[in-house]
Amino acid sequence: MRRTAAVWQAEHRVPFTVLTGRSGTPHEMVGLSRKIFGSMQQSGSVLIDSGGVVRHAHGATMPTGALDRKGIAAALARMRAARPAR
């Protein structure tokens, strides 16, 4: 599964760590369920900070809509803005 995540990360030019689950259960753990009579597994993206706080979550029934680049970028910008000055 790590290779799958690494390939996907490279293909989509995602600049942060990408994780995948070992089976279908991680989808349900983050609120992504089966839709349309149980035949379509939702996909999505979840941004979790280093403290374990979910900063952004997005679900989509169509896999092509799973990566919410704008939403993730906005969440990252909010995290950067809230970071204390050094």
Order of alpha helices (4+ residues) and beta strands (2+ residues): alpha-alpha-beta-beta-beta-beta-alpha
